[in-house]
Amino acid sequence: MSAPTATNGAPARPAQAQGQRFDVRQAAPRLLLLLLAVILVNGALWSLFVRPRQAEIARIEAEKQGDAATEKRSAEALAQLQRVHDHVVGIQAGVNRFYDEMLSTKRDRMVPFQRALDGVGRDFNVRAERVQVGSQSLAAEGIEAMAFSFPLTAGYENLRQFLARLEELDQFLIVRQVSLGGGQEGGRLLQLSVDVETYFNAPELRRAYEIDRAAKATKRSTGPRRAVRSGESR
């Protein structure tokens, strides 16, 4: 079988395949340009859309963290203030209880106080020959102080137990001084001088003190103004 020949008698070339073959070397510049264009477009899109969103998200997260930290500090400060408040309230309650229950007013506690002293004397056969009473007003504190001084004559053991019982009374009482005066019957009996103090709640004294202090403060604040106004009128 003979090979095909052209019309002019020369051998015919094989027919080329449908379409052209893709040459990477020839298309490389265009591919690089296309890739660069894609990179530039992606960079522009990231700068225009993604980066602002990331910055906004970062800002929101930072604000959330800052708000959480601020809220934590506020909660800690509030808890500390609450503890201080509770402590102050507890102290104030203790002070009120001390004034109302331990001291009480003279009208409510004077008679029980005297009866308690007399009862201790009877228990140990110790009698006061005389009693000197003095008082002092502590207006700023709302307290009235009363001092009792009395000489005693009894045996040593009875006097010792008498003084010990005084300090155990449920009355608010302070033994200020105990002085030995001498002895009788060859030392069988001793003479003591005892000074004790007690305090009473006197709210009327504090009210009067507050009113007087407020009046003095008002007088000091208005006095110079009046003087200036009188000078101006002249």
C-alpha positions in Angstrom: 0.0 0.0 0.0 1.6 3.3 -1.1 1.8 6.4 1.0 -0.6 9.2 0.1 0.8 11.8 -2.2 -0.1 15.4 -2.9 -1.5 16.5 -6.1 1.9 17.8 -7.2 3.5 14.4 -6.6 5.2 15.3 -3.2 4.5 13.2 -0.1 1.6 14.7 2.0 2.2 15.9 5.6 0.2 14.3 8.5 -2.9 16.4 9.4 -2.4 18.5 12.6 -4.5 17.6 15.7 -7.6 19.5 16.4 -6.6 22.8 18.3 -3.2 23.9 19.5 -1.1 22.4 22.3 -0.8 24.4 25.6 2.8 25.7 26.0 3.6 26.5 29.7 6.7 28.4 28.7 4.8 30.6 26.4 1.8 31.1 28.8 4.1 31.7 31.9 4.1 35.6 31.6 0.4 35.7 31.3 -0.1 33.3 34.3 2.3 35.4 36.4 0.3 38.6 35.5 -2.9 36.8 36.3 -1.6 35.5 39.6 -0.3 39.0 40.5 -3.6 40.5 39.6 -5.4 38.0 41.9 -3.0 38.7 44.7 -3.5 42.4 44.3 -7.3 42.0 44.2 -7.2 39.8 47.3 -4.9 42.3 49.1 -7.3 45.2 48.1 -10.3 43.2 49.3 -8.5 42.3 52.6 -7.5 45.9 53.2 -11.0 47.2 52.3 -13.2 44.6 54.0 -11.3 42.0 56.1 -8.8 44.2 57.9 -11.4 46.7 59.2 -13.6 43.8 60.4 -10.7 42.3 62.2 -9.8 45.6 63.7 -13.4 46.1 64.8 -13.6 42.6 66.3 -10.3 43.2 68.1 -11.6 46.5 69.5 -14.9 44.8 70.6 -12.9 42.0 72.3 -10.6 44.6 74.0 -13.7 46.5 75.2 -15.3 43.3 76.5 -12.1 42.5 78.4 -11.8 46.0 79.7 -15.5 45.9 80.7 -15.0 42.6 82.4 -11.9 43.9 84.2 -13.7 47.0 85.3 -16.7 45.0 86.4 -14.4 42.7 88.4 -12.7 45.7 90.1 -16.1 47.3 90.7 -17.4 44.1 92.3 -14.3 43.8 94.5 -14.5 47.4 95.5 -18.2 47.0 96.3 -17.5 43.8 98.3 -14.8 45.7 100.3 -17.2 48.6 100.9 -19.8 46.1 102.0 -17.4 44.5 104.5 -16.4 48.0 105.8 -20.1 48.9 106.1 -21.0 45.7 107.9 -18.0 46.2 110.3 -19.1 49.8 111.0 -22.7 48.7 111.5 -21.5 46.0 113.9 -19.4 48.5 115.8 -22.3 50.9 116.0 -24.6 48.2 117.2 -22.1 47.3 119.9 -21.9 50.9 121.0 -25.7 51.2 121.1 -25.9 48.0 123.1 -23.2 49.3 125.5 -25.1 52.6 126.0 -28.6 51.1 126.2 -27.8 47.9 128.1 -24.6 48.3 130.0 -24.8 51.9 131.0 -28.5 52.5 130.7 -30.0 55.8 132.1 -29.6 56.9 135.7 -33.4 56.6 136.2 -33.3 52.9 135.1 -30.1 51.8 136.7 -29.3 54.0 139.8 -31.5 52.0 142.2 -30.3 48.6 141.0 -26.7 49.8 141.2 -27.1 50.9 144.8 -28.9 47.7 145.7 -26.1 45.7 144.2 -23.5 47.5 146.3 -25.6 47.0 149.5 -26.1 43.4 148.7 -22.4 42.7 148.4 -21.9 44.5 151.7 -24.5 42.3 153.4 -23.1 39.1 152.0 -19.7 39.8 153.6 -20.8 41.8 156.6 -19.1 45.0 155.3 -20.9 48.2 155.9 -20.0 51.7 154.7 -19.9 54.2 157.5 -20.6 57.1 155.1 -20.8 57.6 151.3 -19.6 60.6 149.4 -21.0 61.0 145.9 -19.7 63.1 143.1 -20.9 63.5 139.5 -19.5 64.8 136.2 -21.3 65.4 132.9 -19.6 64.3 129.7 -21.9 66.1 127.3 -20.0 65.4 124.1 -20.2 61.6 124.8 -23.7 61.8 126.3 -22.5 60.2 129.5 -22.9 61.1 133.2 -20.2 59.8 135.4 -20.8 59.2 139.1 -18.1 58.6 141.7 -18.7 56.9 145.1 -16.2 57.0 147.9 -16.8 55.2 151.2 -14.7 53.9 154.1 -15.1 50.3 155.2 -14.2 48.5 158.4 -14.1 44.7 158.4 -11.8 41.7 158.6 -9.2 41.1 155.9 -10.9 38.1 154.3 -14.3 39.8 154.2 -12.8 42.9 152.6 -10.9 40.8 150.1 -14.1 38.9 149.1 -16.1 42.2 149.0 -13.7 43.8 146.5 -13.6 40.6 144.4 -17.4 40.5 144.3 -17.5 44.2 143.2 -15.5 43.4 140.1 -17.8 40.5 139.3 -21.1 42.5 139.4 -23.2 42.7 136.3 -23.2 46.5 136.9 -20.9 48.7 134.9 -18.5 49.6 137.7 -14.8 50.6 138.0 -12.8 50.3 141.2 -10.6 53.4 141.0 -8.7 53.2 144.2 -8.4 51.2 147.4 -6.5 52.8 150.3 -5.6 51.1 153.6 -6.3 53.4 156.5 -5.2 51.4 159.5 -6.3 48.6 161.8 -8.4 48.0 164.9 -8.5 45.4 167.6 -4.9 44.5 167.2 -5.2 44.2 163.4 -8.2 41.9 163.4 -10.2 44.7 161.7 -8.9 46.7 158.8 -10.0 50.2 157.6 -10.2 50.7 153.8 -11.2 53.6 151.7 -12.8 52.5 148.4 -13.4 54.7 145.4 -15.6 53.4 142.6 -17.1 54.9 139.5 -20.0 54.1 137.2 -21.4 55.8 134.1 -25.0 56.4 132.9 -26.3 56.9 129.5 -27.5 60.6 129.3 -28.8 61.2 125.8 -30.3 64.6 126.9 -26.8 65.9 127.6 -25.7 65.0 124.1 -28.7 66.6 122.5 -28.1 69.8 124.4 -24.5 69.7 123.4 -25.3 69.2 119.7 -27.9 72.1 119.8 -25.4 74.4 121.5 -22.6 73.5 119.1 -24.9 74.1 116.1 -25.9 77.4 117.5 -22.3 78.5 118.0 -21.4 77.4 114.5 -24.3 79.4 113.1 -23.3 82.4 115.0 -19.7 82.1 113.8 -20.8 81.8 110.2 -23.3 84.7 110.2 -21.4 87.1 112.4 -18.7 88.4 109.9 -21.3 88.8 107.2 -23.5 91.0 109.3 -20.4 93.1 110.2 -19.5 93.5 106.6 -23.1 94.4 105.7 -23.2 97.0 108.5 -19.9 98.5 107.2 -21.3 98.7 103.7 -24.4 100.4 104.9 -22.3 103.1 106.5 
